[in-house]
Amino acid sequence: MPDNGNANGGRRGLVAILCEAWRAFWSPTARISLGALVIVGAAGGVMFWGAFNWAMELTNTETFCISCHEMAQNVYREYKGTIHDANKSGVRATCPDCHVPKEWTYKVVRKIEATNELYHHFVAPSIDTREKFEAKRLQLATNVWTAMKTTDSRECRNCHDFDSMDVSMQRSRARTRHLQASDEGKTCIDCHKGVAHRLPAGAFNAERELNETWGSGRGRTQ
Amino acid sequence: MTRWMLPFVAALLAAIATVALAQELKSLRGDLGVADADRAPAVSGVREAGRYDRAYRQQPPLVPHQVDKYEVDLKVNQCLRCHDWPNNVRENAPKVSETHYVDRQGKRLDQISSTRWFCTQCHVPQSDAKPLVDNAFRSALERR
């Protein structure tokens, strides 16, 4: 069959080109000095590294987050006016402060995970209307709660640290519960849900389920 | 008094009355013109307490903590996170009265009746605001 022959020939040609490129890439150069290679390589490396981190920081801003209508019209609207957005001291915690880890390794892992979000935005829009978002809210919220439980509320604790918390300045109710939580090794998200966004329907059953299956499922004792 | 004087007398009386009223009448917002902007009173913080006593038998228990950040809407009632059974056991919070689990037809329910959904219609937190008008309210216990 002529069709098959052509396709095979094309594939063989491509493989040959790739092999050639691979060999050329690894064979020593005869014209460029080692110094030039090192200098260009180092400068290129620095530039790549800078550009990489610059681009990553660019995607780590509130402006970037709300450039998608899914974020701007749902979660961002709900966040406006909450204590993390407006408060007496004017210190704000914006989207990435809570949802992207500060430490580099964890940050890169989270950025790679975010490709899933790109897929759900560009390829298979799953929350592009308010109705679809509401239908998925419990699942999405549970994902975030689970993630925060897994990391012991790492992003909360970037600012809210039990050790730096002066419980004597808190009201009696908060003081009792925070001391208790600290003793029991609880984490912020165990109680503080719906702090910056509206809660999904059925939130408290989901919370109960999550907290009660936690120790057994993950071998974590509390 | 001749007839032609009547309108002038009436106008004079009206002017005197207006001036007198303007001096005597003072609304709760103070001596301010209708169009003038009032200065908002200071917001008094919510008082925290262990538990408030009732002032009369049928009184819905008062809320001894802040509730302004709690979400109570079509989907979620954040009060129930602590006060609905069985959550109240874990949170060591007062349980919602069983009367709130009965629908209009008297049928018992396993979740709070929708007629009782909006807690703050009856249950309210207390602040340290001073009453604007004197009143003679005394609690049922004081009147016994």
HADDOCK unambig.tbl for C-alpha pairs under 7 A between the chains (distance, minus, plus):
assign (segid A and resid 199 and name CA) (segid B and resid 76 and name CA) 6.62 0.50 0.50
assign (segid A and resid 200 and name CA) (segid B and resid 75 and name CA) 6.72 0.50 0.50
assign (segid A and resid 200 and name CA) (segid B and resid 76 and name CA) 6.94 0.50 0.50
assign (segid A and resid 201 and name CA) (segid B and resid 75 and name CA) 4.60 0.50 0.50
assign (segid A and resid 201 and name CA) (segid B and resid 76 and name CA) 5.53 0.50 0.50
assign (segid A and resid 204 and name CA) (segid B and resid 81 and name CA) 6.20 0.50 0.50
